């Protein structure tokens, strides 16, 4: 790949450059590398085990690969893994023959295994990564590739991707310039320099522990971790955004990270101070439903709780007082959750029912119900010809969903809701994710409902820690209500202004957090 002159175009996005790792990000060759490492190390381990009179522990394709060799320069991977097994080997020199017994010889032997496998299998490309690189370039973002591999250039050439990148910093460039390998940030910083970008105005995409650590150490504005196996380790080592592939995110999310970075919150999964507090106090758990326990979906009826999440919530409820606080109608969300022991607050807290006779239904909500039913009928008739419009009857409120509606038709839907609110002053319009709502115009919201539940459930005690997890703007009332005494956790794929103290990226992380919470509560009981 010949050096290219950087064409300085102005990015349409709030960042200037993107630096991509190669193996496991652009190309799906990480598995080929792992097998080559195993082919290299297993005979060495067998010989050492026989010499020591110990049982053989082979190279583990997951644990050993990720922890000791993934993303590192080849010689560093050799030394790191051998050290983990207490094996001392002379380092030697880069031109040692592959059949030798030095660390460099082992590295050269591994490279031969990798190249042979590559010749046999070819190069598999991640089409989602390539697609977003094309999008970035079309929006004026400068793109570079940075890899520890000395095979970077021939792999890109073989895959037909070399011309996608304005700069390449690989193992050969690192050797020429004396750059340190990951987890040092040298290759990423040099790649950003070659496309005339400050690291703080650039993003890094990596799939290795050492790589995300390098991106964080380099001061990059956004570090994206590609975690194809949902192992969860990349967040711990410095990844801001963790995805299985680029089909899970969008340029809008990446732009939101840069423009809203000031509002970033610590990860509720990673913050040890939070988990120490959860162990020392008794959590009272309050959970939103849509976007928190289930992903946001195109139609409300598609938001079905997975069996895994239901089991996790049941474990939490068995160990801690647990309530669902949802904008959905109470009967609807209770049926979807399917856990009779839970307290369920529906319609943003206007309608609350729980075990042992717990119940709250505000008089003004009851009075508004006939009007809500009438408006639902009228709205459904008025939107019958609007493709994608969904009018939801929540009993004490109504919602007009426009996620599937063409952009040019949304203003007319909002005007319809505004007209109804103006004609019926006992109702007020509120907003949610791709939804307009009408609900009784009283000083009552999820925050007020949360405080009422704490008192009604006898949880207004110094040893109780209120914990609320939600994703929508309507959950901000609950975050604010307990800001000085409890814990608010926002579920969002990018930072945004919030009263919550902590953050989880998606429902997958919510499940992991609740699982950890349940395990801690079970252990202490």
N, C-alpha and C positions, 0 to 999 in steps of 0.2 A: 504494500500500500504506500503510494508516494505521498510526501508531505503536501498538504493543501493550503492554499491561501484562504484565511478566514474572511468570509464576506460579512461585514458588519451590518446586519439588518436589525431593525428595532422590533423587539418582541412585543406581541400583542398581549402577552400574559405578564403577571407581576414577577416573573423571574426570567433570567437571560439565557441560562444554559442548563443542560441535563447531561450527566455523566453516567454511562451504563457499564456495569460489569458485563463480562462475556458469558462464561460458563454458568448455566442455570438461570440466566436472565434473558440474554438474546438467543443463545443456543441451548438446547437441552442436552448438554454433554456432561453434566455433573455426574450422572449415573455411570457413564463410561469412565470418567476419572476415578470414581469410587471403586469400580471393579478392577481397574488397573492397579490401584493402591493395594487392594486385597491380594491380587495376584503376586504383587511384589513382596508384601510383608508376611503372608502366611508361611512360606517356607523358612523365612528368617526366624519367625516365632517358634516354629516347630523345632528348628535346630537348637535354639536357646533353651526351650523347655526340656529337650532331651539332655542337654548339657547340665542343666540345673536339677534335673530329676523332678520337675514340676509338671502339673497337667497343662496341656496346651489350651490357651485362650486365644482363639483366632481374631483377626482384625474384624471389627464390627462395622458393617457398612453404614450404619446410622450414627451410632455414638462416636466411634473413633474418627470416622470421616469428618463429621461436623466439628468436633472439638479440637482436632489436632492438625488436619491437613487442608480442609476446605478453604479456598480463597488465598492461601499463603503461597509465596514463592516455593518452588519445588524443594529446594534444599532445606528451607525452614520447616516444611511439612515433614520431611524425613527426620530431621533432628527433634522436632516436637513430639512426634509419635514415639520414636525410640526412647526418648527421655521419659515418656509416660509409662513405659514398661521397664524402666531401669536398665536399658541397654546402652552401653558406651561403644562408640564406633569412631574411628579416626575420620575426620572430616574430609581429607583429601583435597582434590582440586577439580574444577569444572570439566577438565578434559580426561578425567579418569574413565577407563573403558567400562561399559555396562556390566561386564562379568566380574569386575573387581569387588572388593569388600570394604570400600569406604562409603561414607554418607553420600558423597557426590556420585559414586558409581551406582548406588541404589537409585538415586534420583534419575540418572540417565537411563537406567534399566526401566524404571517406571515410564519414562517418556516413550521408550520403544514400545512398551505394551499399549500405551494410550494411542500412539500413532497407528499401530497395527489394527486396533479395534476400530479406529476412525476410518481407516481404509476399507474395513470390512462392512461397517454399518452406515457410513456416511454421516453427514451433519444434519441433525434435526433442529429446525428453527421454531422459536415461539412466535406464532403469527400475531398474537395479541400485543407482544412487545414491539414487534416490527411495525404494527399498525399505529401504535401511539407515537413511535419515533417519527413516522411520516406526518402525523398530526402536529407534533411539536415543530418540526421543520416548516410546515406550511404556515404556522403562526409566528414564525420568526425566531424561534428558540434554537440556539446553537447546540449541536449534539456531538459528544465525544464518547469514545469507548476507553475504559481503563481496566486492565487485566494483569494478573500476575503471570499469566501464561506466556511462554515464548512461542506458542503455536497460534497466537491470536490472529496474526495476519493471514496465514494460510487457511485457517478455519473460516474467517470472514470471506476470503476469496472463493473458497469452495462453496460457501452458502450464497454467494452472489450479493453480499451485503456491504462490501468494503466502501462503496461510494456513499453510503448513508451517513458516514461519520466525517466530521471536519477535522478531527484529531484522533490519534491513537497513541496511548501510552501503555506499553505492555512489558513483558519480562525482558525483552531485548533493549527497549528504551531505558528501563530501570537499571540494567547492567551498564549501559553506556553512560548514564548520568549519575550513577551511584545512589539511586533512590532506594529508600527503605521500603520493605514490603509491608502488607497489611499485618497487624492492625494500625501501623503508622499510616498517616493520610497522604504520604508523598505523591503516590501515583494519581490520586484524585485531584489534589491541588495542582499538580503539573498539567493534568488534562484540562482543568478549568482555565489555567493560565493560557494554554494554547488556543482556547477559543475566546480569549479576552474577556473572561468573566470572573467576578469576585465569588469565592465560595458561598458567601452569605446570600448571593443572588442566583444560586444554582442548586439543583437537586442531584442526589446520588441514588442510584438503584442497584441494590445488592441482594444476594441470597445467602451469603456466608456470614457467620458470627464475626469473623475478623473484618469483613468488609463493612458491615454496618457500624462496627466500632471505629473503623477508619473514617467513615463519613462523618460520624459525630465528632471525632477528634479534629477533623479538618474544618469544623465550623460551617458546614453546609446548611443552607436554609431549610432543606427538607431531606430526610434520609428515608427512603422507601425500602422496606424489606420484602422480598419475594419469598414467602413461606409456603411451599407447595405441599407440605405434609402437616400443616397446622400444629407444629410442635410448640409454638409460643415462645421460643428462646430469643428470637430477633428483637422483640420489644425490650427485653431485659438488657440487651447489649447496645441499645441506642436507636433503634428504628422508630421514627415518628409514626409512619403509616405502614401497616402490615397487610399484605394482600396475597392471595394465592396466585393471582395472575392479573394482568391489566384489564381483563374483562370485568373485574370487580370494581373498577374505579373509572374516573373520567378526568378530562382536563379541567373541568369546573371544580372538582374536588382538589386537584393539585393547586389551582389558582387560589382557592379558599384558604388552603394551608398558609400560603405566603401572605395573603392580604389580612388574615385574621390571627397571625402567630402570637400577637400580644395577648390573646385570650386563651392561649393554651393552658390546660390544667394537667396536673400530674396524673399518671395512669393509676386507677384504683387497683389494678392487678399488681403493680410494681411498688407502690408506696408502702414501705414497711411500717412507718409511723401509723398509718391508717389501720393496718392489720393488727398492730400491737394494741391499738385502741379498741378494735372489735373484739379482741381476746379479753381485755380487762373490763369491758362494760357489756351489758346485755343488749344486743341489737334488737330493735323493733323495725321490721322490714316492710317497706311500702313500695309497690312496683306498679309502674305503668304497664300497659299491655302491648299495643301496636308500636313497633319500632324498638321495643325494649325486650319483651319475651319472644316476639315473632318479628321477622323482617317486615319492612313496609312493602305492601303488595299492591297490585293494580286495582283490586276490588276488595272491600272490607271482608266479605265472606271467605276470601282465600287465606286470611290470616289465621291459620290453624296451628295450634301449639304442638311442637314436636314431642314425641314420647320422651326423648332425652331431657328436654327442658321441663316437661311436666314432672318427671321423676326428681329432677333437681329442686324444683319449687316445693314439691312434697317434702323433701328432706329438710329444706330450710324451714318450712312451716312446722315440722315436727320438733324443731329445735328452738325456734324463735317465733314470737308473735308476728304474723305475716298477713298483709292486706294487699288487695289489688285496687288501685285507684285509676280509673280509666274514663276517657271521654265517651266510650261506647255506652249504650244502654246497659243497665245492670244485669238484666236477664241474659242479654247477648253475651257479655263478657263472662258471666258465671258459667254458661253452657260451654263456651270455648275453653275455659281453664279446666273445668271438670274436677275441681278439688273442693268438696263440700265444706271442709273445715275452715276455709279461708273467709275472711271478711272481704266483701266486694262493695266498692263504692263506684257506682256508675254515673253517667251524665255529668262528669266533672265534680262528683260529690253531692249532687242533688238527691241521690237515691242510694242509701246505704243499708245493707243487710248483712248480718253475720250470725254465727252460732249463738245459742243461748238467748235468743230474743233481741239481740242488738238490732236496732232499726232507726233510721232517720229519713224522713221525707219532708222537705220544706213545704209549708202551706202554699207559698207563692208558686212553687213548681207544680203542685197539684192543680192550682188554678189555671196555670198556663197550658196544661196538657191538652184540653180541647182545641185551643188555638193552634198549638203545635201540630196536632193531627189534621186540622183543616188546612194549614199551610203546606204540610207534606203532600196532601192530595192535590192542591193547586200547583205546587212546584213540579210534581211528577207529570202533570198534564202539560205544563208549560215547557218542560225540557224533553218531552217525548221524542222530538226530532233532533235533539242535540246529541250527536254520537259521543259516547263515553261518559256523559253526565250521570251521576248516581245521587239520588236523593235518599238519605238514610233517616228513618224515624227512630230517634233515640228515646222516645217517650216523653222526656222532659226537655228535650232540645232536638234540633234537626241539623243535619249536615248536608251540604252540597259538595260532593267530591268532584274535582275537575282534573285529576291526574291523567285521565285518558282523553281529555277534551282538547281539540285543536286550539292553539294559542289565541287565534283571532276571535274565538267564541267565548273565551273566559270573561272579558269585560261585561258582556251581556248577562252572564250568570251572576256576576258580582252586583250589577245594577239591580237585578231582580231581588237579591238578598237585601241590598241597601233600601230598596223601596218598601220591602216588608218591615224592616226595622223602623223606618220613618213612620209607617202607618200604624205600628203597634209599639208604642213607647215602653210597654211592659217587657219587651224583648230587646236584646242587644246583639250586635254582630261581633263575633270573635273569629280569629284566624288560626289555622293549623297547617300541617303539611299538605299542600294542595287541596285545601278544604276551607269553605266558608261555613260558619255555624251561626245559628240563632238560638239563644238561650235566655232564661228569665233574667231581667236586668236588676239583679240584687247583688249585694256585696258578699258573694260566695264563689269560691273557686276551689281548686285542688288543695291550695295551701290552707284555706279555712277548714276544708274537710279533714285534712291531715291533723290539724290541731284538735278538732272535735274528736277524732278517733283516739288520739293519745289520751285525752281525758276520759272518754267513754270506756276505754279498755284498761283504765287504771295504769297507764304507762307514763304518767307525769311524775317520774321519779328520777333522782339523781343518778341511779345506777343504770338507767335505760338510755341507750343511744339511738335516737331516731335516724333511720337510713332510708333515703328516697332515691330511686333510680328511674329516670325517664328521659325521653328524647325530644319531646315537642315543646313549642313555645308555651303551651298551657301548663307544662310541668315547672316552668320558672316560678310560678306562684308557690309551689310546694318547696322548691329549693330555697326561696327567700324566707318562707315561714320558719324553717329550722336552721337557718344559716348560723345563728349564734349558739346553737345547742346540739346540732346533729350533723349529719353528713349528706350532702347532695352529690349525686353522680350523674353527669350528663352522658347520654349515649349519642355519639355523633361521629361521622367519618372525617370531620374537619373541625378545627376550633371555631367558636363563635362566642359572642358576648353571653355570659351566663352567670347566675348566682350560685351555681354548683361549685364545689371545691375540687371535685375530681372528675375523671373522664374515662369512658370506655368507648372503643371504636365501633363496635357492632354487637349484635345479639350473641355472636359466638363468644365474645369476651364477657358479656353479661353472664352467660352460662358458666364460664370458667370462674368468674368471680363468685357467683352464688355457690358453686361447687366447693370452692375453697372456704367460703363462709360456713357452709353446712358442715364440712369436715372439722373445722375448728370448734364449732358449737357441739358437735357430737363427741369430740375428744374431751371437752371440758365438762360434759354432763355425767 
